[in-house]
Structure formats: C-alpha cells, structure tokens
Amino acid sequence: MAERYSSFAPGGTAWLLQRITAAFLVIVLAFHFFLLHFVNHAADVTFAGTQARMENVGYFLTMVLFLIAGTFHGVNGVYNALVNQGLKGTQKKVVLAVLVIASVALIAQGIYVAIAMAGW
C-alpha cells in the first residue's frame, strides 16, 4: 500500500482554509451554474447582461469572493501538492514566493476587471 503523506497539518490553518474554500466554491459554482444555465440560458448571456449583474452589490461581492477563494484554493492545493512531492529548502521558498506574487496579481487584476464591469 502506498504511503499516505500530506503537507497539510490536520487542523492547521491552511488545512481548514482549504476545506472552507472548497465548500464555498461548490456552493458558489452551483449558484453560478444555475444562474447562467437555467435562469439565463448560455446563449442569452451577453456582455451587457454581465455588466448589469455586476452592478448588483451582492452579485459583485459574490464574484469577488469566488475569485479570492478560487485563487487561494487552487494555489494552496498546487503548493501543497509540490511539497508532498518533495519540494524543500530554497526551491520551496522560491515556489511559494512566485505563487504568492502570482496570486496577488491575479486577485488584483480580477478585482480591477470586476470594478470596471460594475461601472464604478
């Protein structure tokens, strides 16, 4: 049987946030899917309609939180998968720094676009 190893410390902050963001992503993805495939059919989704939805503060905040949760969940998962594969020392620090910088850039760009889409 293969050895089971996880870089997540059970009960640690990263472990807990990985689970919380997973649950949040499932719920918001279901909402997103329902809204864009049943309420508004995919063929009817337009740029103007997206702008109109983004003007709604609740929708705007949900999408920004979706962006942040998705970024954290994905990057945290990739980082821990690399650690599980044996990433150590300087390489581990460099990879962490690159992933943090990329995450901050992605979130900043996503929020910038969301604000532009909302017309604020």
Secondary structure, DSSP 8 states (H G I E B T S, - for coil): ------SS-TTSHHHHHHHHHHHHHHHHHHHHHHIIIIIS-GGG--HHHHHHHHTSHHHHHHHHHHHHHHHHHHHHHHHHHHHHTT--HHHHHHHHHHHHHHHHHHHHHHHHHHHHHHT-
